Amino acid sequence: MDWHDKRVKYTVIAVVAITAVISLQIFNKVMGAREKAKKAAIGKNIQVSTTFATRQTIKPLIKLTGNLDPLWQADLGAKVSGHLAQVNAKVGDVVGAGQVLATLDSGELTAVANSTKGSVFDARASLASAETTLARYEKLYETGAISKADLDNSRFTRDMAAGKLAAAEGNYDNAVSKMNGTDVISPQAGTVVKRYFQEGYYAAAGTALFNVADTTSLVAKINIPEGQIGGVTLGAKCQVEIPAMNSMKVDGVVTKIAQVADVPARTFAAEVTVNNSDNSLRGGLFANVLLQMAEKANVLTIPQSAIVMREDQRTVYVVDSEGHVSRKVLDTGYIGDGIVEVLKGLSEKDEVVVSGQNRIREGSVVIRNKDGNS
């Protein structure tokens, strides 16, 4: 393109000018439409339902979620390696503390234990002989029949024999421990949840063979928000709702509350224990924990339906005596059962919109429905 050509210059300038004019016209139309819509909304009488903020006594009930887990649950295995010679428990069996669930083949370990036991007998005999010799040398030394070096050598021989006996006894105890370790024993009473292997399987030491759980009590682990922790105490009774079982409710007790909050969530880990001695519940079920907080008297409340969220703030539309609408930001406390506790932002004289908020904005003029208060 030849910019020295005047025709080219004039053409470009004309195009730019026309584009600018068109853009300006479009902008003015859009802004004009917005202004008309705003004025129309402000000037239009919109029907809404309202009510006044009221004071009342409330009984806050907070709802938290968790899973019902067994009070105790563990994988159990043998201390040594070997083939499963006998399996005594199956899935669903109720077992007691100390009960043998399975036994590994102990033939090789028994042979090792017997061999080390023989070494213990040999070491004991050697120690007895050394002690007898030392006793004789001590008498000979007193009469001057032997030298001090001969006596010291005898004592050294006795000490060596004592050390060998201690080592032999240690090896024997270790062999016996391994031999006894072929039994897989449940450390607590519970129910066999899983059995991983059948008889004949070779299990390495520490391999999980069973999973046993104590389901006589179930525990729901919950996180209590910082704002509600003051109303929860150890031993407090609550209700636990299980949605999977037709929303059945059972009694629970708060049995643990953390002393330090988890950050950044600022919640306190807690546990609620449920009695399941009748085995009516199953571990792993999702549960809602309903905690009844301390009663709060003479608190300012509004219906929960009045709340309008704006940029993570809880706000409400307030109507004055002439029907004009303004928006207020609230500080709130308890929210539940269809009501909101207002800590700051409203008074009892304020009339708030409880329905129709999607059709109004600040400056709107509204008409109360017959069902609303005026």
N, C-alpha and C positions, 0 to 999 in steps of 0.2 A: 504494500500500500504506500502510495506516494503522499507523504504528509505535506509536501511543498505545494501540492495541488490544492487550490482554494476550494474547489468543488468538494473534495474529500473532507476538508476541514469543516465546511458548512454542513455537510451531510451528517457527520459524527455529532456535531453540536446539536443539530436538530433532533437526532435520535435520543440523545441524552436528555434533552429538555422535555421531549414528549414522554419519555419513561418516568421522569421525575414528576410530571403533572399527573400522570395516571396513578403512580404510587401514592401521591398525596391525596388524590380523590378517594382511593380505596381506604387509606388510613382514616380519613375523615368520616367515611361511611361507617366503618367498624366502630369507631369511638362514638359516633352519634347513636348507633344502634344500642351500644352498651349503656349510654346515658339515658336513652329512652326507656330501656328495660329497667334501669335502676329507679328512674322516676315513677315508672308504672308500678313497680313493686312497692315503692314507698307510699305511693298514693292509693294503692288498692286496699280495700278492706277485706282481709282474709279471716276466715273463720278458724278459730283454734279452741282447744280446751285448756283451761287453766285451773290452778289451785294455789292456795296460800301455803307458805312454809309454816309448819306447826311444830310445837314442842310435845314430846311424849317420852315415855320410858320404853327402852328397847332392850331386847335380850339377843345380843349378837351371836350368830351361829356361823362359824367359818367352815368352809369345805375344802379339804386337802386330799390329795390323791397319793396312792402308794400301792405296793404289791404285798400280798399276804405270804410271807416266807416262813419256813419252819424255824422254830426256836433254835434248833441245832441240826446241822446237816454236814456230812463228811464222806469223802471217798476212803475206803478201807482196803489195805493190801497187806501182804506178808513182808516180814523184815528180811527174808532171805529169798534166794532164787530156787525154783524147783517146779516139778510137775504137780498139778492139782490132783491129789489122790482121792479126796472126798469133799463134796460140796453139801453142806447141811441146810442151806437156806435158799429160798426162792423169792421172787418179787412178790411183795404183799405180806410176807411173814412179819409178825411182830416179834422182835427179839429183845432180850434183856441185857443189862450191862454185864460184860464178862462172858457172854455166850460165844461159843466157837462157831463161826459161820462156815469155815472151810479149813481143810488140812492139806499141806503139801507133803509130798513123799520125803520122808526123813531118813531113809536107809543109809545114804552116804554120810549124812551129818551124824547119825548115831555111831557109825564106824569111826569117824574122826574123834568123837567125844570119848569113845572107849579107848582109843589109842592114846589120847592125851591123859586119860585117867591112869594108864599104865606108867606114863612118864612121871606122874605125880608120886606114885608109889616108889619108883626108882629114886627120885630126888629125896623123898623122905628117908629112905634107907641110907643114902649117902650122907645126909645131914646127921642122922643118928650115929653113924660110924665116926664122922668127923668130931662130933661133940664128945664121944667116948675117948677118942685119941687125945683131944685137947685136955680133958680132965686128967688123963694119965700123965701127960707132959707137964701139967701144972704141978703135980706132986713131985715128979722127977726134978723139976727146976728148983723146988724148995729145998731138996737135998743136995743140990749142986751136981746132979748126974748129967744134966744137959745144959746147953748154953741158952742165952736169951734169944738168939737167932732161931734156934730150933723151936722154942716156944712160940715166937712170932709167926713162924711158918705154919705151925699147927692152927693158930688162931685164923690165919689167912685162909687155910683150907676149909675151916669150919664156916667162915663168912661166905666163901664161894659156894659151898653146898647150900647154905640158907638162901642165897640169891637164886640158885638154880631151882630150888623148891618153889620160891615165889613165882618165878617165870612159868614153871610147869603148872602151878595152880591157876595162874592167869589164863594160860592157853586152854586149860580144861573148862574154866568158867565161861570163856568165850565160846567154846564148842557147845557147851550145854545151852547157852543163850541162843545160839543159832538153831540148835535142835528144837528148843521150845518155840522159836520164832516161826516154825512151820504152821502154827495155828493162826488163823485170821480171826481176831477177837473184836467184838463190838465194845467200844469203851463206854457207851451209854445205851440206855433203852431207846428203842425206836422202831421204825418200820423200814423194811428193805425196799428201797425205791427202784434200784437197778442192780442187776447181776450181769457183769460184763462177760464172763467166760464159763465154760462147762468143765467137767472133769476131764483130765488128760492134758489140759492146756499147760504149756510151760510159761510160768510167770517170772519175770525178772523181779529182783528185790524192789519194793516200792510201787509196783504196778497196781493200779486200782482194780480190785476184783468185785467190790460191792459199793453201792452208795446207800447209806442209811440216814434217815431223818427222823427227828422227834417232832411229830405233828400234833402232839397233845396241846401245844400252844402255838399260835401263829403270830408273827410280828409284822406290822405295817410300818415301814420307814417313811417318814414324812418330813417336809421342810416347812417350818413355821415362819411366816414373814416377820420382819422386825417390828412392824406396827402392831402385831397381835401377840407377841411373845409375853407381854406383861399379864395377859389374861389366862395363861396356861400354866398349870402347876403339876409337879409330879404326883401321881396317884389320882389325877382328875379322871372322872368317868366320861366316856363319850360313846357315840354310836358309830359302827362301821357298816357301811352299805356295800353289798356285793352285787353289781349290775348283772353279772353272768348268772346269778341265781335268783332271777326275778326280783332284783333289788332288795333281797332279804337283808334285814338289819340285825346285827348282833352287838352285844355290849363289849366295850373295850376299855382299857385303862392305859393312861400315859405312864410308861415305865422308864423312859429315858429322855433327857433334854440336854443338848450340848451346852457347855458353858461359854463357848465362843462362837460367834456368827461366822458363816461361810461368806467370803467376799469373792466377787463384787456383788453377788445376789443379796447379801445381807439377810440371810435366812438361817434359822437354827435347826440343825438336824435333831429329830426326835423319833421315838419309837412308841407305838401303841400295840399292846399285847391283847390277844383275843384267846379265850379259853376254847379249845377244840377237843376236849376229852371224849366227846361223843363221835369224833371223826366226821362231823357233818360238813366240814369245809375242806378244801384242798389247797395245798401250797401252790403259790404262783398266781393266784387269782388277783385280778385288778380290784381295788377297793377304794371307796370314798370314805374318808374319815371326817365325821361331823363333830366339831368341838364347840360346846356351848360356853360362851364367854361370860364374864361377870356382867350383871345387869347394870345398865347406864340410865340414870334418871334425868328428866328435863333436858333432853338433847333436841336440837333443832333438826328437823327432817323434811325431806321432800320426796316425792315419788321417784323411783329410779328411771322412769320413762322420761323425766324432764331433762336428763343429762344429755348434752351434745358435746362430743369430743372434737376439740380443735387443737391440732398440733400438740397432741399428748396432754392437753389440759382439759379438765372437766369444766364445762360451762353450762349456763342456762340462759334462756330468754326470759326477761322480766317485762311485764306489762304495767304501764302507769295508769293513772285514773282516766286518762283520755284515750287509752288504747294504743299508745306508742310503745314500740318494742326496743329494748336495749339488751346488750349481752353482758353477763358477768362471769368472771372466772372464780371458781370455788376451791377452797381447801376442804377436803372430805375425810371422814373417818371410816366407820363401818359402812359397807355396802352389801346388802343381801336382803332376802325376803321382800324384794320389791321396793325397798326404801334406801335412802342415802343419808348418812349423818353429815350435816354441814358444820364444819368447824369455823369457817371464815368465808365471807363473801355475800351473805344474805341475812335478812332479819325477818321477824314474824310478819312484818307489814308487806313483804315482797310477794307479789303474785307472779307465779312462774307458769310458763307454757308446758303442758304435759303431752300434747299431741299437735301435729301440724307444723313442727319446727322446720321441716324440709321445704316449706313454702314461704318462709319469712326470713328476714335479715334485719340487722339493726336499722331502725328508722321506719320499719313497716308499721302500718296501722292495722290493728286486728279487731275482730268482733268475737266476743266470747260465745261459745256454743251454749245452748240452753242447759247442757249437762255441766258446763264449767261454772266456776264461781265468778262473781263480778263485784 
